[in-house]
Amino acid sequence: MNKEISMVLRGIITTFISFIFLSLPVYSQTASIGPTVEELIAKRNLATKTFTNSAVILSRRGDVIVDEKGFEKSHFYNAIYIADESAVKDYSKLISQFNSYYQEKQIDFARVITPEGKVIEMQADAISLVSSNSGDYFDEGKQYEFALPQLRAGSIIEYQATTQQIKPYIENEWFSSINFHFVKFLPSINWLRIDPVLETKNTLTVPKATEISIVNYNIEIEPKLTKTAKSKIYTWNTTHQPGIELEMEMPSLDDILPAIHLSTIKDWSTINQWFNTLYLPTQKSDKSITELAQTLFREGMNEHEKIKAVFDYMQKNVRYIGAHVNRGGYKPHLASEVLSQAYGDCKDQTVLIIALLKQADIAAYPALINSYPGAKFNDELPMLNFDHMITYIETKTAKYWLDTSGQTGTFPGINLNLEDKKALVVNEQSGEILTLPGTTSADNIATINIDFSVDKAVINARVALDLTGHVETNLRSFMQFSPNALAAAEQIVSPLLFSRRISDFENSDPIDITTPFTLSANFNDIAEITESIDNFRYSYDYSAILSVFTSLSNLAPVAARKFDFVILQPITVVINSFYPHPWSGSTLGYSQPAKNIQNEFFELTHQVQEKTDGMHISSTFILPKQVIKVADYTNFYQQVSELPTHSQSLFVFLKPSPSAPNPEDNNATISSKIQHAKHLLEQAQFAKALKVIEEVVAEDNNNGEAQYLLGLSLGFAGKNEQSEQAFERAEQLGYQD
């Protein structure tokens, strides 16, 4: 969705990704900015004593020189110690992505230092240059792929690359970032590894008159400043940066890894003015846009309806495809071109939305935003740190943020990763920094109706899902892109009904985002009501909610947790269940609803109604957006782990039985009362059984069988401690079942 601008970011900003990879349009020997071979071997020996990781970044260095026009020339160096075979596998292939519109790159050298200290250079023809474009996006992205020779455990990878900027992003301005870790993407498992770093050294040389603003993130460090007659040289040195073991639901890497952002831009109005030069020409008046607007905006429509009409049109008719070769990644096409081609990337779609809304006299603006989780936005440090564009709309009565780049997002299409983020709204003044709204549990609701039915002594069930907010978008997307619709439906619905196979299902069209997405499934022949049984039990385990709608069903053990646990998507799950009478004239013999659970992390509550047609239960699970600190993870883990033990309900219906003993017979003997209590227990009338057997024990406290039945009845009532006492008393009296 955001590739068009992210490719530019990888070129100008020295992000952790750009430090990973090696870019090689030319292979040439250039002086190293790194340690000598002898020094690297000494560092390897130190690393083996300091770290136990399977790889260690021995040295990571950057040398950046910025000229008076803001053009950058940089050398980046990495030396990586490969300690075992897992690291050999993970580091066996290196790739380098860069934007050839703005940059030229070369490899200065790439080699392997064997465990014995032998240096093996990579051959110049061991590099493959391919396009880095993927899916439906085409631009100047290039990618070099290569493997280093004779890599084995104990080796050191050493390489250096040089980048020369050839075109400006913003005239006479410069911005970048320094990152101290080497983040290795592992595409085979869609995962990252971040190994410890023994040392880093970064230098920045700028003209003496150039003023640089510097902001640190997740690190306290001040550069050493050296001045010459013509330049200022900033130097940052660090040692022993720890590695990061990734965890599920951890904070964003940008909230953990140390980084420094730097910029010469004094005010956000500079970026606003720069983008206006690219954006305003796209709004050239065109007959095709006017005619389309006339068909979209019917007489009597209010502003909200007009905005939604444009959104729906874009989602149905304009595909997300980026074609931006030789355009640099930031310049959108004319709105009329986007309309005629019926495709465009995020910025193309934005300019068409704005042009259409202009026909309805609705003011709309492009908004620059960084979609990466945790991406930093500092109001006091203007820089071009954006990878996505959406539309901001402000009417007399409401404000809207629209994003039509997602194929499954319903109006207004804002992805979860964009919530609560700051964006630069580009206008014809100086620009405005605004924060996108976030959603709550009340905005993301899954309503599940589970209706059991009886058909000729056979129990069937139907499960129907109605969805809103992000939960709808997620399940809609899951159904749309799953190759097997039945398997996808079962993965969603089956856990909600004892993990049974569904008999058949139906769902609304996941591609049509103008209509709510719904999914329902039938489960036939769940159980048979035979002549021999005299009671029927309905049960349900609400912990299924965790596996279907949250990531809480497989939490890491407490001892293994290192980072805060982040719940980004708040959700409400409502389960409405109906349990009909299994026989005409049957009665409810036992009712044990699941317990209400309310703690500081989530809640699960139940409302139970007995009606003439059966039992009606409405259960509500609420999980807010939150960050659970490591110190609170033990309590959180315990609350989640205990939920299944408190989330089971049981309802027992009794078959009409005219021969049942009379519980009101006050003249009954102790023996008959014991028999009556046994009968009630067999009928699952646990509360009545407890009442009868308590009367027996009150008359004869030394009756062992009565004490045993008391223990059973108390156990069914959930009074476990008293139940154990009764069983012990029965054993003391010599009773054996």
N, C-alpha and C positions, 0 to 999 in steps of 0.2 A: 504494500500500500504506500510506503514512504520511500521507496528506493530511489526515486528521482532526485531527492534532495540529500539523502543520506550518502549517496556517492560523492557529492560535493563535500560534505562534512569530512569524509574520510581523507579528502585531499588536503584541506586547509587546516583542520584541527588534528593535532597529534594525539588522537584518542588511543585507548589501549589496544583497539583493533589494529590501528596503523602501525603500532610498535611490533605487533606479532609478525607481520608478514614481510616478505622480501620482494622488491620490485626491480625487474631486471631487463630494461630494453637494451642495455649495453653491458657487457661483462668486461670490466677493466680493473687493473690493479691500481689502487689508490692507498695512500698512507692510512693506517688504522688509527682511529681515535680511542681504541680499546687497549687493554693490557697486553704485554708481550706473552708469548707462549709460556715462558718460564713462570711469569706471574700468574697466568691462568692455572697452571698445574698446581701452584701453591694455593690458589684460591679453591681449587677442587679439593685439595686435602683438608682445607679449613671447613669447606661445606660439609664434607662427610662427618666431621666431628660436631658440627653445629646443628645440622638438620637430618631428619630421617626420611625425608620425602624421596620419591623415585626420580625427581628431577629438581635441579636448583639453577636459578638464573645467577650465574657467577658475576656477570657484569652487564650493566644496561646503561648505555650512554647516548646522549643526544647533543648535537652541536648545531645551533640555528643562528643564521646571520640574516638580518633584515635590513634592506637598503632604504634610501630616502623615499622611494615610491611605495613602500610597503611590500615589496617582493621578497620572498623567502627562499633561501638556499639552506638545505639541512642535510646533516649526516646522522644516521642512526645506526647504532651498533648493539648487538646482543651476543652474549656467550652463554651457552646452556649446557650444564653438566647432565648427562644422561646416566642415571644410576642403575636402572634395571630394564628388563625386557618390556614392561608395560610402557615405560617412557619411550623406548625405542619405537614401539608401535604408534604411540600418540604423536611423536614428533618426526615420524618417518617422512611425512609429506608437508611441505611448506607452500603456502600460496601468498601472493601479494596482489591486492586490489588497489587501483588508483584511477583517477579521472584524467584522461589524456587531454581533455580540453584545457585544463588549468596547469597541468604538470608534465614534466619530463623526469624519468627516473633511470637510474643505472645501478647495477650492483658493483660495488667496489671489490669485494671478494666474498667467497663463501667456502668454508672448508671444515674438515673434521680433524680434530686432534685425537688420535687413538689413545687407549689406556697406556700404551707404551711410550707416548710422547711423539709419535710420528705424525706429521702434518700432511693431509691429503686434500689437495685442492679440487673443487668442483670444476668439471669441464664446462667450457663456454656453451657447448651444444646440449647441455643437460637441462635446458629450460624450455618450457612450452608456453607460448603466449596465446591466450584465448580471451574471448569476450566474457566478462563477468555478469552479463545480463542473464536474468532468469525469468521464467514465466512470461508475462505480457509486458515486458519493459525493455526499451532499447535506447541506449545512450552511449556516452564515451567511456563507459566502464571497461577497464582492461584487467586481466588477471594472469599472473605468471604462476606456473605450478612447477615444482621441482623437488627432487629428493637428493640428499647429500650422500656421498660415497662412504661405504664401509661403516655405517653407523651401527654401533653395538654398545652394550652396557659398559660403562666406564669411559665412554668417549665424551668429547666436548664439541658441541656445534658452535661455530663462530662465523658471524657474517656482518657485513656493513653495507648500507645502501645510501645513495645520495639522491635527493629530490631537488629539482629546480622549478620554481613557479614561473610560468610563462604568460599568464593572463591574470589580471586583477579580479578579485571578488567585488570589493568596494574600492574605488580609486583612492590611492594614498592612505589606505588603512590596513591594519594587520591585526590578526587575532589568532590565538592558538591555545593549546593546553599541554600540560606535562603530566604524564601518568607514570607511576613508578613500578607497576606490575606488568607482567607479560601474560596476557590472557590467550590461551590456546583453545580455539574452537575445535571440537571433535564432531565432525558432521555425521559420522557413522552411528553415533548414539545421541546426536542432538544435545550435546552437553559441553561444558567448559572445564578446563583445568587451569588453576592459578597457582603456580608453584612459588616457593619463597625466593626472595631476591637478596643476594649477598651484598651487593653494592650498586648504587646508581650515581651517575654524574650527568647533569644537564647544564649546558651553557647557552646563554642568549646574548647575542651581540646586536645592538641597535645604534643608529646614529646618535650623537651626543645630545641633539636637540629633541629627540623623540621621547615623549612621555608615555610610560607604560603603567596601566592599572593592573594590579595583581590581587587575586582572591584565592585563598587556600580552602580546600575542602578535605575534611577528615585527616588533616595533618597540621601540625604546628611547625613551621619552618620559615626561615628568613634567608633570602639569597645573600651571598657575598657580592658586593658591588665594587667593580674596578673601573676606573675612568682613565681613558687615554685622551689624546688631543682631539680625536674625531669620534670616539665611540664610548659607549657604556657597556660593560660586560657583567651580566648576572650569572651567578653560579649556584646551583643547588646540589648538595651531596646528601645521600642517605645510606644507611647500612641496615642489614638484617630486617628487611621487610618480610613479615610472615606470609606464608601461603594461605590460601582460602579453600576450605573444603565446602563445596556447595551443599545446601540443604533445600528441601522443598519448603516453599512459602517463606523464604528468608527475605530480608530487605533487599532492595535493588543494589547491584554492585556499586552504583554511583553513590549510594549512601554508606558504603563500607570502604571502598578503595580510596587511598589518598590521591589527590589530584590538585593541580594548580591551573587556574584559568587566567589568561593574559589578553589584554586588548589595548589598542591605541584609540579606539572609538570613544569619544567624549560623551555622546548623548544618543539616546535611542532615535532621535529625530533624523540622525544620519542614515540609519538603516531604513527608517520609514521613507525618507526621500529617495534612497537608492531603489527600494522595491517599487515605489510609485513610477519610476522611469520604465520599469519592466511591465507593470500591471496596467496603468492607465491606457496605453495604446490598445489593449485588448478589448476595450469597451466601445470601440468604433461602431457607430450606428449601422444596423444591417436589417434589411427587409425581412429576412427569414426569421430573425429573433422577434420582430414585431408581430409577424403573423402567428408564430407559435404562442406568444403570450396571449393573443386574442382567443386562441382555442383553449388555453389553460384557465383563464380567468373569466368565469361566468358572472353574469350580472347578479348582484346580491351577495356575492362571496365576501366574507370579512378577511382581514389581513392574515389571521391564522390559517384560514382555509387556502388562501393564495400561496402562502409559504409552503404549506404541506403539499399543495398541488405541484409546485416546482420540485420539491424533494421526491415525490412519487414518480414524476416524469423522469428525473435524472436516474433514479434507481432502475427503472424499467427500460430506458431507452439509450442511456449513455454508458457504455462499457468502460471498465477501468483498464485502460491500456496506455502505456506511456511511450511516445515516439519523440525523442528529444536529442537525436544525434546532432552534434555540432551546435548545441544551444546552451550548454553549460549547466543545465539542471535546474536553474531558477527561473528562467524566462518562460511564462505561459504562452500558449497559442492564442490567437484571436478567438473571442467567444464565438463568432460566426463559424470559424474553422472547426471548433469543437463540435458545434451543432451539426455541421455538414458531414463530418467524419463519424459522428456518433460514438466517439471514444475519447478518452483523455485521462490524464493522471489527476492527482488531487488538486493541483493548482489550476489545471485546465477546467476541471469540473467547477471549481470555485468561481472562476471568471464568468462561466456561462450562467451559473446561479445568480450572480450579481446582475448580469445583463438582463436576465428575465425579470427579476424583481424590480429592476429600475423601471420596467414598463408598467408596473403597478404602483409606482411612486413609493416603493418600500426601500429604505436605505439599507444597504448591505455592504460588508467590508471583508477583504481577505484578512485572515488571522494566521500568523506564523506561530508554530508550536513545535515542541520536541516531544515525540510520542514515546521515546525510550523511557521505561520505568525508572523513576528517580533522577532523570536528567535535571541538571542544575540550571536555574534561571535566577540570576542576581539582578535586581532592579538597578543596582549601582554599577554594573559591569556590562555595558552594551557589547554584544558580540553576535555573530551570525551562527548561533548554535541551534538551528532548527532543522527538522527533517520531514515536516508535514505542513499542510495548509488546509484550513477549514474556513467556514463562512460565519461571520458574526452579523446578526441582524438586530436592529433596535427599532421597535415601533413605539407608538404612543402608550401602549398598554403592556408590552412584554418585550423580553429579550430572548433571542434564540441563538444557539450554536448548531450549525448543520455540518454533517460529514457524510458525503455520499460515496466515499471510496470503498466502503465495505459492502459486500454483496448481500449480506443477511441482516444488516442493521435496520431496524424499524425507526421511524421518525422519532427524534431528529438525527439518529445515527451515530451519536457520540460513543466511542469505544470506552470501555472501563479504564484503560490506561490513560485516557485524556482527562478524566475527572480530577478536579481540584488543581489542575495545572495552570500555570500562567501562560498567556499568549500575548504576542504583540499584534494588536489590531491596527492595520495600516489604513490611515485616512489621509485627507488632503491637508491636514495640519501637521502635527509633529508625531502622530502615532499615540497609541494608548495601551498601557499594560493592564490587562484584565484577567481575572481568574475564572476558569470554567466551574460551573456548579458540580457538586457531587451528588450521588444518590444514597438513599438509605434503604433499610430493609423493607420499608413500605413501598418503595418504587420497583422492587424486584420480587415478584410474587409467583410462586407455583401453586396452583390450586388443583388438588387431586381428588377426584370423586371415585370412591371405591364402593360399588353397589353389588352386593351378593343377591342372588335370586335362587328360588327353588322351582325346579321343573321336573315333575314326575319323580320325586324322591332323589333328584340329582342337584347338587349345589354347583352353580355357575357364578361367575363374577365378571364385571366390566370395570375397567380402570380408564378414566378420562382425565387428561391434563389440559388445563388452561393456564397460559403463561403470560407474564408481562415483564418489561424491562430487560436487563441483561440476561436473565435466565431464559427468556424467550429467544433472544439472539443466539445464545450458546447452543441451545437444543435445536433450534432451526438450522444453524450451521452444521451441527453434527449430523442431522438427518440429510441435509443437502449434499454433503461431501462424502458421506459414507458409501462405499461401493455396494454394500448389501443392505437394503432398507430393512428387511426383516431382522437381520442381526442387530442393526442399530436400534430398532424399536425395542427388541428384547433387552438390549443392554440398558435402556432407559427404564422400561416399564416392569420387567420381570422381577427385579429386586423389590419392587413395591408390593408384590404378591407372592411371597414365599419362594422367590426365584424359580417359579414355574414357567414352562414354555407357554407362549401365547398361542391361542388357537387361530386368531386372525387379528388384523389391526387396520386402522385407517388414520390418515393424517392430512391436514391441509397442505397446499402446495408450498414447500419451503422457499421457493424462488420468489413467490408473490409477496413482497413485503408490505403491500397495501392492505392485506387482510391478516388478522391475528393467526398465529401458528397454533394449531391444536393437534393432539395425538391421543388416540384411544385404542384400547385393545380388549379383546374378549378372552376369557379363560373358561373353558368348558370342562365339565366332569371333574371338578375339584374334589368332591366327596360324594358318597352315596349314603342316603338315609335308609338303612335296612330295617326290616321288621324286628330284628333281635335287639336293637338298641333302644333304651328308654330315655336317653338324654343326648343332646348334640352341643358341641362346643365350638364357638368362634373365638379365634385368638388372632392377635396382631402384634408385630414387633416394630415399633416406630424407629428403631435405630437404622432401618433401611434408608431413612432420610439422609443419613451421613454419607452413605456410599454413592447415592445418586446425585445429590445436590451440593456436596461439600468435599473438601480434601481431608476431612477429619477421621476417616475410617481406618487410616493406616499411619498413625502418628509415629514419629521416631521416638525411641525410648528416651526417658528423661536424661540419662547419663550421656547420651550421644548428642544432645542439642547444644549448639554453640551460639546460635544467633536468635534474635527475636523472631517470633512466629507472626507473620503478617496475613491477615484476612482482608483481601482487597474488595471482594464482592459481598456486600451485605445481601441477605436473602430472607424472605418469609416463605415458609412452606405450610400450606393449609391442607390437611387431609380430612375430607368428609366421608365417613364410613356408614354404611347401612347394613344391618344384620337382620334379615326377616325371620319370622317364626318358621321353624322347620316343619311343624305340624299345625294344623288348625286346632286352636284351643290350647296350644302349649303355653307354658308359663316360664318366666325367668327364674331359674333356680339359684343362680349364682352370678354376681356381677363384681368383677374386679378390674376397674379401669386402670390404665397405666398411670403412674404417679406423675403429679405435676413437678416439673424441675425448673427452678429459677436460680441462676447464679450470676456472677459478674460477667460471664462470657456468652451465655446463650440461655434460652428458655424453651421449654416444651410444656404446654398446658393443654388440658382436655375438658371438654364440656360434654356431658352424657345426658341423653334424654331417652326414657322408655315411652314409646308410643304404642298405639294399638297394633300397628303393623310390624313392630320390632324395635331394635335398638338403633338410635341415631347418635353418632359420636363425631364431634368436630374438634380436631387437634391442630394446634398452631405451634410451629417451630420458628423461632426468630434468632437469627445470627447477625449481629451488627458488624459493620466495618470496624476493624480494630487492630492494634499492634500489641501482642502479648509479649511482654518483656521476658528475657531469659529467667529472671528471678521468679516470675509467676508461672513459668511453664510447667513446673511440677504440679501445681494446683490445677492448671488447665488440663494437663494430661490425665489427671485423676478424675476430673469431672467428666471428660469425654469417655474414659474407659468405663466409668460406672453407669453411663447412660443406658446401655443395653440391659443392665440388670433391673432398671426401674421403668423401662419403656414398653413392657409387655402387658397387653390387656387380655382378659378372658371373660367370656360371657357364655353361660351354660343355660340352655333351654331344656325344659322337662316335658317329656311326652305325657299327655293326659293319662292318669292311672286311677281308675275308680277304686282299686283295692288298696290304695295307700293307707297306712295306719293313721289314725286320728291324732294329731299332735296336741289336741286340747283335752285329752282324756286324763283328768286329774286322779282317777282311781287306779291308773295303771301301776303294776308292780315294777320294782327295779329291773327285773329281768325283761319285762315287756318294753320298758323305756330304753334299755340297752339295745334291744332288737330294733326299736323304732329309730334310734340314733344311727344304727348301722344302715338302715334303709335310707335315711336322709343323706348319709354320706355317699351311698351308691348313686343316689339321684343328684349328687353334686349340690345339695341344698345345705351348704356348709354352715351358714349362719344359724339356720334352724337346728342343725345337728348340735352345734355348740351350745345352744340354749338348753336343749334337752339333756345333754350329758352333764352340763353344769348342775342341773337339778339333781341328777343321780349322785354326783360326787358330794353335793351338799347333804344328801341323805346318808350316803355311805362312803366316807373318805378312804376306806380300806379295801375298796373293790378294785382289784388290779386291772380287770378288763375295762372298767369305767375310766380309770386313769389313762390307759392306753388310747381309748377313743377320744379322751379329752386332749391328749397330745396331738392326735391327728387333726382334730377340729381346730385347735389353736394354730397349728401349722398352716392350715388352709386360710386362716384369718390373718396370717402374716405376723403372728405373735410368737416369733421363733424362740425367744428365751423362755417364755412360759411353757411352750410346747416341749422343750428339752427337759424342763423340770417335771412335767407330767410323765414323760417317758421314763425318766429315772425313778419316779415314784412307783410306776407300774412294775419296773424291774425289781425294785426293792420288795414289792409285794409278791414276787414270784411269778408274775404273768409273762407268758411267752406267746407271741403271735404265731 
